[in-house]
């Protein structure tokens, strides 16, 4: 897990969803994609979470 992923998870925990999303969106590694999908599931955007 990269430093950005750890920071994104800390942002999610702090309720800063947009900042967490912006941090992981550019990456395509497995962990970043899981965090990104989690964010979209939380907001109710299931179709975006699937990709």
Steps between C-alpha positions, in 0.01 A plus 500: 500500500638839406520808715221656292275203572564526871433873486179436302376256764575756772303758302207258467509441874495877555198533272692678225363288218571737213864539598540122535340447159723757333808343655443144374318564173815538285638159605413161354665267752280254691493685833419836342221344296352338812502830688351677199226237468426520872452875472253459213309224681471720805355785295260260325662507156503122441570519125811711552616270781493196268763618255 
